[in-house]
Amino acid sequence: MSKTPMFSLSAEEDGRSLGTVYSTSSKTLREFGAAYMRDPKTRGEITLKNPEGRAVASFDVWQDKWSETAETFE
């Protein structure tokens, strides 16, 4: 059985893990994460990671958009 590469979206608040969601589609996780962060009750941070586990983006609530990490551009 082959393993399908999975992107992950992790949520944290005050250094405490709130959980991780997985998908084969980074676009789906970006859409889900943006909707989650736009909820007025949501606090904390979310980070999108590639299938290798490296952070590729985080959601910037002040700019209301995803911010790519420097590693994404290398």
Protein Blocks (a to p, Z undefined) as FASTA:
>chain_A
ZZdddddddddeehiafbdcddfblklmmmmmmmmmmpmkbgcjdddddfkopafbdcdf
klopacddfklmZZ
